[in-house]
């Protein structure tokens, strides 16, 4: 009986340890797909990621930025599991006033969001 309890305790410790290890080994990332109000992907849209609402509003101190690929996607890697602010633009189209904030990112996962520009 004691061996069985000991085995269960060891197994639980290994499982808890592997969850923490996965969170540390797998980087937290954010994959953004930019679409227009008709659902069309937006190739080459400029996307900037901000730490707070003031930086978003002033469009300064972006954590990272880039352009979407041919599928309208861009991925930001090695992020902290927190809320981020996003600005996406393509010509005169922007997401200003809509979907500018992500939910809190899940640690060790590729988090995904769609941003609609109008």
Long-range contacts (C-beta under 8 A, 24 or more apart in sequence): 22-108, 23-107, 23-108, 24-108, 25-108, 26-108, 26-109, 27-77, 27-78, 27-79, 27-108, 28-78, 28-79, 28-80, 28-81, 28-105, 28-106, 28-107, 28-108, 28-109, 28-111, 29-75, 29-76, 29-77, 29-78, 29-79, 29-109, 29-110, 29-111, 30-75, 30-76, 30-79, 30-84, 30-102, 30-105, 30-110, 30-111, 30-112, 30-113, 31-73, 31-74, 31-75, 31-110, 31-111, 31-112, 31-113, 32-68, 32-73, 32-74, 32-75, 32-76, 32-86, 32-88, 32-112, 32-113, 32-114, 32-115, 33-68, 33-71, 33-72, 33-73, 33-112, 33-113, 33-114, 33-115, 34-68, 34-72, 34-73, 34-74, 34-88, 34-90, 34-114, 34-115, 34-116, 34-117, 35-72, 35-114, 35-115, 35-116, 35-117, 36-90, 36-93, 36-116, 36-117, 36-118, 37-116, 37-117, 37-118, 41-68, 41-71, 41-72, 42-68, 42-72, 42-88, 42-90, 42-93, 42-117, 43-68, 43-69, 43-70, 43-71, 43-72, 44-68, 44-90, 45-72, 45-88, 45-89, 45-90, 45-93, 45-117, 46-88, 46-89, 46-90, 47-74, 47-86, 47-87, 47-88, 47-115, 48-86, 48-87, 48-88, 49-76, 49-84, 49-85, 49-86, 50-84, 50-85, 50-86, 50-87, 51-84, 51-85, 52-85, 53-85, 53-101, 55-85, 56-85, 56-86, 56-87, 56-100, 59-87, 75-110, 79-105, 80-105, 81-105, 81-106, 81-107, 86-113, 86-115, 88-115, 88-117, 89-117, 90-117, 93-117, 93-118, 94-118
